[in-house]
Amino acid sequence: MARSENQASFPAYRPRRLRTQPTIRDMVRENTLTPMDLIWPVFVMDGQDAAQPISSMPGISRHTIDRLPALAAQAHGLGIPCICIFPYTNPGLKTQDCAEAWNPDNLSNRAIRTIKAATPEIIVMTDIALDPYNINGHDGIVRGGKILNDETVEALVKMGESQAQVGANILGPSDMMDGRIAAIRSILEKKGFSDVSILSYSAKYASGFYGPFRDAVGATSALTGDKNTYQMDPANSDEAMRMIARDLSEGADMVMIKPGMPYLDICRRAKTEFQVPTFAYQVSGEYAMLKAAAQNGWLNEEQVMLESLIAFKRAGCDGVLTYFAPQAAEVLLSKI
């Protein structure tokens, strides 16, 4: 913002006056971060009363479904409004047609039911993409080495309906197939789930920052080739605006930018141009980098965690999906 014409010059104007003590800095702070701004991604797996650490994501584990009520209670107690479920599917259930994705009793659907029964106040968000169920590790159905768009959309519709039926509050299509938002919105309206929201991953880039996540959901070894034919080129910005406009026109309620920190310019453009609820995903690679640097003593973990999260708010985001959610919420509450 340009300096006002009636603003004094030095020494009458001393900007440091507003930095002299913490209370004054708090009073004039332009952006704030609270636990309500956070979405907590949680990995689920089969088994009983177990947590399995993910080596490439220090501090993050896969959890069995019977542990979810405690995690939901923790989130609620910290003021985190939303948990997002990501399944670690048994490799034996992964197929070419990805039919496990809409099995009423798959991991995600059992997790949704468990959380909603234990803590109804918690908003449950889901992931809609086929990679956790795909023997090829892709977000879409693969045939002859090609990721099929329209056949994938048909599968995603069944997946979205299945999740809505068991109580999901927010569906998060992250597949980047063409036309999937309109198709999912249509089935939700047709089946009486008009109150279920869609938070579309409208601008999801073909990024190198997803590696630890693929480890977490067991897709790393399964993936054949790359995802460049459906995820976006990191060099493109205008294209992201076109994708957001398309998804909003098809019935998306909110939009997601993924990854987060390397794409803050996209977050700002999206919020400025569309003025709709805008979120960013601080992805696994971003989290792992900060954690690893902190563990090596190169960075102050608490400081860079909060600094990275406020950057999303400064860029215009209404919230952030982040693995730091419970840790950040605890720190924020301690400062009140």
Phi and psi in degrees as GROMACS dihedral restraints (atoms count N, CA, C in turn):
[ dihedral_restraints ]
;  ai    aj    ak    al  type     phi  dphi    fc
    3     4     5     6     1   -69.2    20    10
    4     5     6     7     1   149.8    20    10
    6     7     8     9     1   -66.1    20    10
    7     8     9    10     1   134.7    20    10
    9    10    11    12     1   -62.7    20    10
   10    11    12    13     1   145.6    20    10
   12    13    14    15     1   -64.5    20    10
   13    14    15    16     1   -27.5    20    10
   15    16    17    18     1   -95.1    20    10
   16    17    18    19     1     9.9    20    10
   18    19    20    21     1   -79.1    20    10
   19    20    21    22     1   133.8    20    10
   21    22    23    24     1   -66.7    20    10
   22    23    24    25     1   163.5    20    10
   24    25    26    27     1  -104.2    20    10
   25    26    27    28     1   164.1    20    10
   27    28    29    30     1   -59.7    20    10
   28    29    30    31     1   136.7    20    10
   30    31    32    33     1   -94.6    20    10
   31    32    33    34     1    -3.3    20    10
   33    34    35    36     1   -62.5    20    10
   34    35    36    37     1   -34.9    20    10
   36    37    38    39     1  -101.4    20    10
   37    38    39    40     1   108.1    20    10
   39    40    41    42     1  -122.8    20    10
   40    41    42    43     1    95.8    20    10
   42    43    44    45     1   -56.5    20    10
   43    44    45    46     1   -25.9    20    10
   45    46    47    48     1   -66.9    20    10
   46    47    48    49     1   -16.4    20    10
   48    49    50    51     1   -56.8    20    10
   49    50    51    52     1   -34.7    20    10
   51    52    53    54     1   -86.0    20    10
   52    53    54    55     1     6.6    20    10
   54    55    56    57     1  -118.7    20    10
   55    56    57    58     1     8.3    20    10
   57    58    59    60     1   -70.1    20    10
   58    59    60    61     1   -28.9    20    10
   60    61    62    63     1  -149.4    20    10
   61    62    63    64     1   156.5    20    10
   63    64    65    66     1   -55.9    20    10
   64    65    66    67     1   -40.6    20    10
   66    67    68    69     1   -63.8    20    10
   67    68    69    70     1   -40.9    20    10
   69    70    71    72     1   -66.6    20    10
   70    71    72    73     1   -41.8    20    10
   72    73    74    75     1   -60.0    20    10
   73    74    75    76     1   -39.4    20    10
   75    76    77    78     1   -63.9    20    10
   76    77    78    79     1   -39.7    20    10
   78    79    80    81     1   -63.5    20    10
   79    80    81    82     1   -35.4    20    10
   81    82    83    84     1  -104.1    20    10
   82    83    84    85     1     7.5    20    10
   84    85    86    87     1   -62.6    20    10
   85    86    87    88     1   131.9    20    10
   87    88    89    90     1   -81.1    20    10
   88    89    90    91     1   -30.0    20    10
   90    91    92    93     1  -133.3    20    10
   91    92    93    94     1   145.6    20    10
   93    94    95    96     1  -126.8    20    10
   94    95    96    97     1   153.4    20    10
   96    97    98    99     1  -122.4    20    10
   97    98    99   100     1   130.0    20    10
   99   100   101   102     1  -132.3    20    10
  100   101   102   103     1   165.1    20    10
  102   103   104   105     1   -56.9    20    10
  103   104   105   106     1   -26.0    20    10
  105   106   107   108     1   -66.9    20    10
  106   107   108   109     1   -13.5    20    10
  108   109   110   111     1   -86.5    20    10
  109   110   111   112     1    -0.9    20    10
  111   112   113   114     1  -109.9    20    10
  112   113   114   115     1   140.1    20    10
  114   115   116   117     1  -114.8    20    10
  115   116   117   118     1   130.3    20    10
  117   118   119   120     1  -101.8    20    10
  118   119   120   121     1   111.7    20    10
  120   121   122   123     1   -78.6    20    10
  121   122   123   124     1   131.0    20    10
  123   124   125   126     1  -127.3    20    10
  124   125   126   127     1   129.1    20    10
  126   127   128   129     1   -92.0    20    10
  127   128   129   130     1   133.3    20    10
  129   130   131   132     1  -119.4    20    10
  130   131   132   133     1   151.6    20    10
  132   133   134   135     1  -146.0    20    10
  133   134   135   136     1   166.4    20    10
  135   136   137   138     1   -74.7    20    10
  136   137   138   139     1   161.2    20    10
  138   139   140   141     1   125.7    20    10
  139   140   141   142     1  -171.3    20    10
  141   142   143   144     1  -130.5    20    10
  142   143   144   145     1   127.7    20    10
  144   145   146   147     1    42.6    20    10
  145   146   147   148     1    56.5    20    10
  147   148   149   150     1  -138.7    20    10
  148   149   150   151     1   151.3    20    10
  150   151   152   153     1  -131.4    20    10
  151   152   153   154     1   129.9    20    10
  153   154   155   156     1  -115.1    20    10
  154   155   156   157     1   109.0    20    10
  156   157   158   159     1   -60.2    20    10
  157   158   159   160     1   145.3    20    10
  159   160   161   162     1  -102.3    20    10
  160   161   162   163     1   113.6    20    10
  162   163   164   165     1   -62.1    20    10
  163   164   165   166     1   -33.0    20    10
  165   166   167   168     1   -86.3    20    10
  166   167   168   169     1     0.8    20    10
  168   169   170   171     1  -132.6    20    10
  169   170   171   172     1    80.5    20    10
  171   172   173   174     1   -52.0    20    10
  172   173   174   175     1   129.8    20    10
  174   175   176   177     1    88.8    20    10
  175   176   177   178     1    -6.0    20    10
  177   178   179   180     1  -110.4    20    10
  178   179   180   181     1   137.9    20    10
  180   181   182   183     1  -132.0    20    10
  181   182   183   184     1   158.4    20    10
  183   184   185   186     1   -83.2    20    10
  184   185   186   187     1   143.4    20    10
  186   187   188   189     1  -123.3    20    10
  187   188   189   190     1   143.6    20    10
  189   190   191   192     1   -74.7    20    10
  190   191   192   193     1   157.0    20    10
  192   193   194   195     1   -62.8    20    10
  193   194   195   196     1   -32.2    20    10
  195   196   197   198     1   -68.0    20    10
  196   197   198   199     1   -11.7    20    10
  198   199   200   201     1   -90.4    20    10
  199   200   201   202     1    -9.8    20    10
  201   202   203   204     1   -66.1    20    10
  202   203   204   205     1   -37.1    20    10
  204   205   206   207     1   -56.4    20    10
  205   206   207   208     1   -38.4    20    10
  207   208   209   210     1   -67.7    20    10
  208   209   210   211     1   -39.3    20    10
  210   211   212   213     1   -67.9    20    10
  211   212   213   214     1   -39.2    20    10
  213   214   215   216     1   -64.4    20    10
  214   215   216   217     1   -40.1    20    10
  216   217   218   219     1   -65.0    20    10
  217   218   219   220     1   -38.1    20    10
  219   220   221   222     1   -62.5    20    10
  220   221   222   223     1   -46.2    20    10
  222   223   224   225     1   -60.0    20    10
  223   224   225   226     1   -46.3    20    10
  225   226   227   228     1   -62.0    20    10
  226   227   228   229     1   -42.0    20    10
  228   229   230   231     1   -65.1    20    10
  229   230   231   232     1   -29.2    20    10
  231   232   233   234     1   -87.3    20    10
  232   233   234   235     1    -6.0    20    10
  234   235   236   237     1    83.4    20    10
  235   236   237   238     1    13.6    20    10
  237   238   239   240     1   -79.7    20    10
  238   239   240   241     1   123.0    20    10
  240   241   242   243     1   -82.4    20    10
  241   242   243   244     1   -19.4    20    10
  243   244   245   246     1  -143.8    20    10
  244   245   246   247     1   137.6    20    10
  246   247   248   249     1  -115.2    20    10
  247   248   249   250     1   136.6    20    10
  249   250   251   252     1  -112.5    20    10
  250   251   252   253     1   127.6    20    10
  252   253   254   255     1   -94.0    20    10
  253   254   255   256     1   132.5    20    10
  255   256   257   258     1  -130.9    20    10
  256   257   258   259     1   123.4    20    10
  258   259   260   261     1   -93.4    20    10
  259   260   261   262     1   144.9    20    10
  261   262   263   264     1  -102.7    20    10
  262   263   264   265     1    93.7    20    10
  264   265   266   267     1   -79.9    20    10
  265   266   267   268     1   137.3    20    10
  267   268   269   270     1   -53.1    20    10
  268   269   270   271     1   125.9    20    10
  270   271   272   273     1   -53.7    20    10
  271   272   273   274     1   -28.4    20    10
  273   274   275   276     1   -68.8    20    10
  274   275   276   277     1   -15.3    20    10
  276   277   278   279     1   -96.1    20    10
  277   278   279   280     1    -1.8    20    10
  279   280   281   282     1   -84.9    20    10
  280   281   282   283     1   130.8    20    10
  282   283   284   285     1  -137.5    20    10
  283   284   285   286     1   173.9    20    10
  285   286   287   288     1   -66.3    20    10
  286   287   288   289     1   -39.1    20    10
  288   289   290   291     1   -88.9    20    10
  289   290   291   292     1    -7.1    20    10
  291   292   293   294     1    61.1    20    10
  292   293   294   295     1    30.7    20    10
  294   295   296   297     1   -62.5    20    10
  295   296   297   298     1   -23.4    20    10
  297   298   299   300     1   -62.6    20    10
  298   299   300   301     1   -20.4    20    10
  300   301   302   303     1   -61.8    20    10
  301   302   303   304     1   -28.0    20    10
  303   304   305   306     1  -117.5    20    10
  304   305   306   307     1    16.3    20    10
  306   307   308   309     1   -64.4    20    10
  307   308   309   310     1   124.0    20    10
  309   310   311   312     1   -57.7    20    10
  310   311   312   313     1   -23.1    20    10
  312   313   314   315     1  -111.6    20    10
  313   314   315   316     1    24.7    20    10
  315   316   317   318     1   -71.9    20    10
  316   317   318   319     1   173.9    20    10
  318   319   320   321     1   -56.3    20    10
  319   320   321   322     1   -47.8    20    10
  321   322   323   324     1   -61.3    20    10
  322   323   324   325     1   -45.0    20    10
  324   325   326   327     1   -68.4    20    10
  325   326   327   328     1   -37.8    20    10
  327   328   329   330     1   -65.9    20    10
  328   329   330   331     1   -37.0    20    10
  330   331   332   333     1   -65.5    20    10
  331   332   333   334     1   -42.3    20    10
  333   334   335   336     1   -59.2    20    10
  334   335   336   337     1   -50.3    20    10
  336   337   338   339     1   -59.6    20    10
  337   338   339   340     1   -41.0    20    10
  339   340   341   342     1   -65.6    20    10
  340   341   342   343     1   -45.3    20    10
  342   343   344   345     1   -66.3    20    10
  343   344   345   346     1   -44.6    20    10
  345   346   347   348     1   -66.8    20    10
  346   347   348   349     1   -32.9    20    10
  348   349   350   351     1   -71.0    20    10
  349   350   351   352     1   -37.2    20    10
  351   352   353   354     1   -80.5    20    10
  352   353   354   355     1   -43.1    20    10
  354   355   356   357     1  -138.9    20    10
  355   356   357   358     1    81.6    20    10
  357   358   359   360     1   -58.7    20    10
  358   359   360   361     1   -23.9    20    10
  360   361   362   363     1   -70.4    20    10
  361   362   363   364     1   -23.7    20    10
  363   364   365   366     1   -74.1    20    10
  364   365   366   367     1   131.4    20    10
  366   367   368   369     1   -79.2    20    10
  367   368   369   370     1   130.9    20    10
  369   370   371   372     1  -107.8    20    10
  370   371   372   373     1   121.6    20    10
  372   373   374   375     1  -105.9    20    10
  373   374   375   376     1   150.1    20    10
  375   376   377   378     1  -122.9    20    10
  376   377   378   379     1   167.5    20    10
  378   379   380   381     1  -106.5    20    10
  379   380   381   382     1   129.9    20    10
  381   382   383   384     1  -114.2    20    10
  382   383   384   385     1   100.1    20    10
  384   385   386   387     1  -166.7    20    10
  385   386   387   388     1   157.0    20    10
  387   388   389   390     1   -94.7    20    10
  388   389   390   391     1    -4.6    20    10
  390   391   392   393     1   -59.6    20    10
  391   392   393   394     1   -33.4    20    10
  393   394   395   396     1   -70.0    20    10
  394   395   396   397     1   -13.3    20    10
  396   397   398   399     1  -116.5    20    10
  397   398   399   400     1     0.8    20    10
  399   400   401   402     1  -101.4    20    10
  400   401   402   403     1   125.4    20    10
  402   403   404   405     1   -63.5    20    10
  403   404   405   406     1   -18.6    20    10
  405   406   407   408     1   -95.5    20    10
  406   407   408   409     1    -5.1    20    10
  408   409   410   411     1    76.3    20    10
  409   410   411   412     1     7.4    20    10
  411   412   413   414     1   -95.3    20    10
  412   413   414   415     1   162.1    20    10
  414   415   416   417     1   -76.2    20    10
  415   416   417   418     1   -11.6    20    10
  417   418   419   420     1  -132.1    20    10
  418   419   420   421     1   167.9    20    10
  420   421   422   423     1   -69.5    20    10
  421   422   423   424     1   134.8    20    10
  423   424   425   426     1  -111.8    20    10
  424   425   426   427     1   133.0    20    10
  426   427   428   429     1  -144.0    20    10
  427   428   429   430     1   124.9    20    10
  429   430   431   432     1    61.6    20    10
  430   431   432   433     1    32.6    20    10
  432   433   434   435     1    78.7    20    10
  433   434   435   436     1     2.5    20    10
  435   436   437   438     1  -111.9    20    10
  436   437   438   439     1   136.7    20    10
  438   439   440   441     1   -84.1    20    10
  439   440   441   442     1   118.4    20    10
  441   442   443   444     1   -87.8    20    10
  442   443   444   445     1   122.6    20    10
  444   445   446   447     1   -72.7    20    10
  445   446   447   448     1   -59.6    20    10
  447   448   449   450     1   -68.2    20    10
  448   449   450   451     1   -37.7    20    10
  450   451   452   453     1   -66.2    20    10
  451   452   453   454     1   -35.5    20    10
  453   454   455   456     1   -65.6    20    10
  454   455   456   457     1   -42.7    20    10
  456   457   458   459     1   -59.4    20    10
  457   458   459   460     1   -40.3    20    10
  459   460   461   462     1   -59.8    20    10
  460   461   462   463     1   -40.3    20    10
  462   463   464   465     1   -68.1    20    10
  463   464   465   466     1   -39.8    20    10
  465   466   467   468     1   -65.4    20    10
  466   467   468   469     1   -35.0    20    10
  468   469   470   471     1   -62.1    20    10
  469   470   471   472     1   -45.1    20    10
  471   472   473   474     1   -64.6    20    10
  472   473   474   475     1   -37.8    20    10
  474   475   476   477     1   -64.6    20    10
  475   476   477   478     1   -46.3    20    10
  477   478   479   480     1   -63.3    20    10
  478   479   480   481     1   -42.2    20    10
  480   481   482   483     1   -62.7    20    10
  481   482   483   484     1   -41.7    20    10
  483   484   485   486     1   -60.5    20    10
  484   485   486   487     1   -42.8    20    10
  486   487   488   489     1   -69.1    20    10
  487   488   489   490     1   -38.5    20    10
  489   490   491   492     1   -63.9    20    10
  490   491   492   493     1   -38.1    20    10
  492   493   494   495     1   -63.6    20    10
  493   494   495   496     1   -29.5    20    10
  495   496   497   498     1   -96.1    20    10
  496   497   498   499     1     3.8    20    10
  498   499   500   501     1   112.1    20    10
  499   500   501   502     1    10.2    20    10
  501   502   503   504     1   -60.7    20    10
  502   503   504   505     1   139.6    20    10
  504   505   506   507     1   -91.9    20    10
  505   506   507   508     1   -36.6    20    10
  507   508   509   510     1  -132.0    20    10
  508   509   510   511     1   126.5    20    10
  510   511   512   513     1   -97.1    20    10
  511   512   513   514     1   135.6    20    10
  513   514   515   516     1  -119.2    20    10
  514   515   516   517     1    80.7    20    10
  516   517   518   519     1   -63.7    20    10
  517   518   519   520     1   117.1    20    10
  519   520   521   522     1  -118.7    20    10
  520   521   522   523     1    15.8    20    10
  522   523   524   525     1   -85.9    20    10
  523   524   525   526     1   -27.2    20    10
  525   526   527   528     1    67.2    20    10
  526   527   528   529     1    25.7    20    10
  528   529   530   531     1   -78.5    20    10
  529   530   531   532     1   150.4    20    10
  531   532   533   534     1   -75.2    20    10
  532   533   534   535     1   132.8    20    10
  534   535   536   537     1    85.1    20    10
  535   536   537   538     1     3.6    20    10
  537   538   539   540     1   -74.5    20    10
  538   539   540   541     1   -28.9    20    10
  540   541   542   543     1   -66.9    20    10
  541   542   543   544     1   -45.7    20    10
  543   544   545   546     1   -60.5    20    10
  544   545   546   547     1   -41.2    20    10
  546   547   548   549     1   -67.9    20    10
  547   548   549   550     1   -42.4    20    10
  549   550   551   552     1   -68.6    20    10
  550   551   552   553     1   -43.2    20    10
  552   553   554   555     1   -60.4    20    10
  553   554   555   556     1   -38.6    20    10
  555   556   557   558     1   -62.3    20    10
  556   557   558   559     1   -44.8    20    10
  558   559   560   561     1   -69.7    20    10
  559   560   561   562     1   -34.8    20    10
  561   562   563   564     1   -63.1    20    10
  562   563   564   565     1   -43.0    20    10
  564   565   566   567     1   -66.2    20    10
  565   566   567   568     1   -42.1    20    10
  567   568   569   570     1   -65.4    20    10
  568   569   570   571     1   -36.2    20    10
  570   571   572   573     1   -95.3    20    10
  571   572   573   574     1     6.6    20    10
  573   574   575   576     1    86.2    20    10
  574   575   576   577     1    21.1    20    10
  576   577   578   579     1  -109.1    20    10
  577   578   579   580     1    45.1    20    10
  579   580   581   582     1   -67.3    20    10
  580   581   582   583     1   -18.9    20    10
  582   583   584   585     1   -86.1    20    10
  583   584   585   586     1    -7.3    20    10
  585   586   587   588     1   -76.8    20    10
  586   587   588   589     1   127.8    20    10
  588   589   590   591     1   -87.9    20    10
  589   590   591   592     1   155.4    20    10
  591   592   593   594     1  -117.8    20    10
  592   593   594   595     1   117.9    20    10
  594   595   596   597     1  -104.9    20    10
  595   596   597   598     1    96.7    20    10
  597   598   599   600     1   -84.2    20    10
  598   599   600   601     1   131.8    20    10
  600   601   602   603     1   -76.1    20    10
  601   602   603   604     1    81.3    20    10
  603   604   605   606     1   -76.3    20    10
  604   605   606   607     1   -34.3    20    10
  606   607   608   609     1  -123.9    20    10
  607   608   609   610     1    83.1    20    10
  609   610   611   612     1  -109.4    20    10
  610   611   612   613     1   118.6    20    10
  612   613   614   615     1   -93.2    20    10
  613   614   615   616     1   151.9    20    10
  615   616   617   618     1   -76.4    20    10
  616   617   618   619     1    85.0    20    10
  618   619   620   621     1  -106.9    20    10
  619   620   621   622     1   154.3    20    10
  621   622   623   624     1   -86.4    20    10
  622   623   624   625     1     2.7    20    10
  624   625   626   627     1   -90.4    20    10
  625   626   627   628     1     5.9    20    10
  627   628   629   630     1   -95.0    20    10
  628   629   630   631     1    -3.1    20    10
  630   631   632   633     1   -52.2    20    10
  631   632   633   634     1   -52.3    20    10
  633   634   635   636     1   -61.0    20    10
  634   635   636   637     1   -35.0    20    10
  636   637   638   639     1   -61.6    20    10
  637   638   639   640     1   -42.9    20    10
  639   640   641   642     1   -63.5    20    10
  640   641   642   643     1   -32.9    20    10
  642   643   644   645     1   -62.7    20    10
  643   644   645   646     1   -42.8    20    10
  645   646   647   648     1   -64.6    20    10
  646   647   648   649     1   -36.0    20    10
  648   649   650   651     1  -100.0    20    10
  649   650   651   652     1     4.9    20    10
  651   652   653   654     1    74.7    20    10
  652   653   654   655     1    28.2    20    10
  654   655   656   657     1  -101.2    20    10
  655   656   657   658     1    -9.1    20    10
  657   658   659   660     1   -61.5    20    10
  658   659   660   661     1   -52.7    20    10
  660   661   662   663     1   -71.5    20    10
  661   662   663   664     1   -23.7    20    10
  663   664   665   666     1   -81.2    20    10
  664   665   666   667     1   -25.3    20    10
  666   667   668   669     1   -65.7    20    10
  667   668   669   670     1   127.3    20    10
  669   670   671   672     1  -113.0    20    10
  670   671   672   673     1   126.2    20    10
  672   673   674   675     1    76.8    20    10
  673   674   675   676     1  -154.4    20    10
  675   676   677   678     1  -127.2    20    10
  676   677   678   679     1  -175.9    20    10
  678   679   680   681     1  -113.7    20    10
  679   680   681   682     1    23.1    20    10
  681   682   683   684     1   -70.2    20    10
  682   683   684   685     1   -17.7    20    10
  684   685   686   687     1   -82.2    20    10
  685   686   687   688     1    -9.7    20    10
  687   688   689   690     1  -130.0    20    10
  688   689   690   691     1   -29.9    20    10
  690   691   692   693     1   -84.9    20    10
  691   692   693   694     1   158.8    20    10
  693   694   695   696     1   -82.0    20    10
  694   695   696   697     1   153.3    20    10
  696   697   698   699     1   -69.7    20    10
  697   698   699   700     1   124.1    20    10
  699   700   701   702     1   -58.1    20    10
  700   701   702   703     1   -15.5    20    10
  702   703   704   705     1   -80.2    20    10
  703   704   705   706     1    -8.7    20    10
  705   706   707   708     1  -103.2    20    10
  706   707   708   709     1   134.8    20    10
  708   709   710   711     1  -116.3    20    10
  709   710   711   712     1   -47.5    20    10
  711   712   713   714     1   -60.1    20    10
  712   713   714   715     1   -36.5    20    10
  714   715   716   717     1   -60.8    20    10
  715   716   717   718     1   -38.0    20    10
  717   718   719   720     1   -60.6    20    10
  718   719   720   721     1   -39.3    20    10
  720   721   722   723     1   -65.5    20    10
  721   722   723   724     1   -37.2    20    10
  723   724   725   726     1   -65.9    20    10
  724   725   726   727     1   -40.1    20    10
  726   727   728   729     1   -66.5    20    10
  727   728   729   730     1   -39.2    20    10
  729   730   731   732     1   -65.4    20    10
  730   731   732   733     1   -45.3    20    10
  732   733   734   735     1   -59.9    20    10
  733   734   735   736     1   -42.5    20    10
  735   736   737   738     1   -61.1    20    10
  736   737   738   739     1   -48.3    20    10
  738   739   740   741     1   -66.1    20    10
  739   740   741   742     1   -37.5    20    10
  741   742   743   744     1   -64.4    20    10
  742   743   744   745     1   -39.4    20    10
  744   745   746   747     1   -67.4    20    10
  745   746   747   748     1   -23.2    20    10
  747   748   749   750     1   -91.9    20    10
  748   749   750   751     1    -6.1    20    10
  750   751   752   753     1   119.8    20    10
  751   752   753   754     1     9.9    20    10
  753   754   755   756     1   -68.6    20    10
  754   755   756   757     1   140.9    20    10
  756   757   758   759     1   -92.5    20    10
  757   758   759   760     1   -30.1    20    10
  759   760   761   762     1  -144.3    20    10
  760   761   762   763     1   161.8    20    10
  762   763   764   765     1  -129.3    20    10
  763   764   765   766     1   151.4    20    10
  765   766   767   768     1  -121.6    20    10
  766   767   768   769     1   138.0    20    10
  768   769   770   771     1  -106.1    20    10
  769   770   771   772     1   131.8    20    10
  771   772   773   774     1  -146.3    20    10
  772   773   774   775     1   128.8    20    10
  774   775   776   777     1   -65.6    20    10
  775   776   777   778     1  -171.8    20    10
  777   778   779   780     1  -103.1    20    10
  778   779   780   781     1   -75.5    20    10
  780   781   782   783     1   -57.7    20    10
  781   782   783   784     1   -39.3    20    10
  783   784   785   786     1   -72.6    20    10
  784   785   786   787     1    -5.1    20    10
  786   787   788   789     1  -126.5    20    10
  787   788   789   790     1    32.5    20    10
  789   790   791   792     1   -63.7    20    10
  790   791   792   793     1   -28.3    20    10
  792   793   794   795     1   -65.0    20    10
  793   794   795   796     1   -34.6    20    10
  795   796   797   798     1   -69.8    20    10
  796   797   798   799     1   -39.5    20    10
  798   799   800   801     1   -58.7    20    10
  799   800   801   802     1   -47.0    20    10
  801   802   803   804     1   -63.9    20    10
  802   803   804   805     1   -44.8    20    10
  804   805   806   807     1   -61.6    20    10
  805   806   807   808     1   -42.6    20    10
  807   808   809   810     1   -61.9    20    10
  808   809   810   811     1   -46.4    20    10
  810   811   812   813     1   -66.8    20    10
  811   812   813   814     1   -40.8    20    10
  813   814   815   816     1   -68.2    20    10
  814   815   816   817     1   -43.4    20    10
  816   817   818   819     1   -80.8    20    10
  817   818   819   820     1   -29.8    20    10
  819   820   821   822     1  -114.7    20    10
  820   821   822   823     1   -23.8    20    10
  822   823   824   825     1    50.8    20    10
  823   824   825   826     1    46.1    20    10
  825   826   827   828     1  -119.1    20    10
  826   827   828   829     1   164.2    20    10
  828   829   830   831     1   -54.9    20    10
  829   830   831   832     1   122.2    20    10
  831   832   833   834     1  -125.3    20    10
  832   833   834   835     1   129.7    20    10
  834   835   836   837     1  -125.1    20    10
  835   836   837   838     1   159.4    20    10
  837   838   839   840     1  -127.5    20    10
  838   839   840   841     1   150.8    20    10
  840   841   842   843     1  -107.5    20    10
  841   842   843   844     1   109.6    20    10
  843   844   845   846     1   -79.1    20    10
  844   845   846   847     1    96.5    20    10
  846   847   848   849     1   -77.3    20    10
  847   848   849   850     1   175.3    20    10
  849   850   851   852     1   -57.4    20    10
  850   851   852   853     1   -40.0    20    10
  852   853   854   855     1   -67.1    20    10
  853   854   855   856     1   -36.8    20    10
  855   856   857   858     1   -63.9    20    10
  856   857   858   859     1   -46.7    20    10
  858   859   860   861     1   -60.3    20    10
  859   860   861   862     1   -47.7    20    10
  861   862   863   864     1   -63.2    20    10
  862   863   864   865     1   -38.3    20    10
  864   865   866   867     1   -61.4    20    10
  865   866   867   868     1   -48.1    20    10
  867   868   869   870     1   -66.3    20    10
  868   869   870   871     1   -41.8    20    10
  870   871   872   873     1   -62.5    20    10
  871   872   873   874     1   -46.1    20    10
  873   874   875   876     1   -63.7    20    10
  874   875   876   877     1   -42.8    20    10
  876   877   878   879     1   -64.2    20    10
  877   878   879   880     1   -39.4    20    10
  879   880   881   882     1   -66.7    20    10
  880   881   882   883     1   -41.4    20    10
  882   883   884   885     1   -64.8    20    10
  883   884   885   886     1   -26.8    20    10
  885   886   887   888     1   -86.4    20    10
  886   887   888   889     1    -0.7    20    10
  888   889   890   891     1    80.1    20    10
  889   890   891   892     1    12.2    20    10
  891   892   893   894     1   -84.8    20    10
  892   893   894   895     1   -25.1    20    10
  894   895   896   897     1  -135.6    20    10
  895   896   897   898     1   154.3    20    10
  897   898   899   900     1   -83.1    20    10
  898   899   900   901     1   111.8    20    10
  900   901   902   903     1   -59.6    20    10
  901   902   903   904     1   -49.2    20    10
  903   904   905   906     1   -61.1    20    10
  904   905   906   907     1   -42.8    20    10
  906   907   908   909     1   -64.8    20    10
  907   908   909   910     1   -48.3    20    10
  909   910   911   912     1   -73.0    20    10
  910   911   912   913     1   -29.8    20    10
  912   913   914   915     1   -60.2    20    10
  913   914   915   916     1   -52.8    20    10
  915   916   917   918     1   -67.9    20    10
  916   917   918   919     1   -36.9    20    10
  918   919   920   921     1   -64.5    20    10
  919   920   921   922     1   -40.7    20    10
  921   922   923   924     1   -66.7    20    10
  922   923   924   925     1   -36.7    20    10
  924   925   926   927     1   -73.6    20    10
  925   926   927   928     1   -39.7    20    10
  927   928   929   930     1   -67.3    20    10
  928   929   930   931     1   -24.4    20    10
  930   931   932   933     1   -61.1    20    10
  931   932   933   934     1   -35.6    20    10
  933   934   935   936     1   -67.0    20    10
  934   935   936   937     1   -41.3    20    10
  936   937   938   939     1   -64.8    20    10
  937   938   939   940     1   -42.0    20    10
  939   940   941   942     1   -62.6    20    10
  940   941   942   943     1   -32.4    20    10
  942   943   944   945     1   -79.5    20    10
  943   944   945   946     1    -4.1    20    10
  945   946   947   948     1   110.2    20    10
  946   947   948   949     1    -0.2    20    10
  948   949   950   951     1   -71.9    20    10
  949   950   951   952     1   144.8    20    10
  951   952   953   954     1   -86.3    20    10
  952   953   954   955     1   -19.9    20    10
  954   955   956   957     1  -168.5    20    10
  955   956   957   958     1   171.2    20    10
  957   958   959   960     1  -137.0    20    10
  958   959   960   961     1   131.4    20    10
  960   961   962   963     1   -88.8    20    10
  961   962   963   964     1   113.7    20    10
  963   964   965   966     1  -146.2    20    10
  964   965   966   967     1   141.7    20    10
  966   967   968   969     1   -71.0    20    10
  967   968   969   970     1   -14.4    20    10
  969   970   971   972     1   -79.6    20    10
  970   971   972   973     1    -2.3    20    10
  972   973   974   975     1   -49.2    20    10
  973   974   975   976     1   -56.7    20    10
  975   976   977   978     1   -66.7    20    10
  976   977   978   979     1   -37.7    20    10
  978   979   980   981     1   -64.5    20    10
  979   980   981   982     1   -44.8    20    10
  981   982   983   984     1   -65.2    20    10
  982   983   984   985     1   -41.1    20    10
  984   985   986   987     1   -62.2    20    10
  985   986   987   988     1   -41.4    20    10
  987   988   989   990     1   -61.5    20    10
  988   989   990   991     1   -42.8    20    10
  990   991   992   993     1   -65.3    20    10
  991   992   993   994     1   -44.3    20    10
  993   994   995   996     1   -63.1    20    10
  994   995   996   997     1   -41.1    20    10
  996   997   998   999     1   -67.2    20    10
  997   998   999  1000     1   -32.7    20    10
  999  1000  1001  1002     1   -69.0    20    10
 1000  1001  1002  1003     1   -18.3    20    10
 1002  1003  1004  1005     1   -92.8    20    10
 1003  1004  1005  1006     1    -6.0    20    10
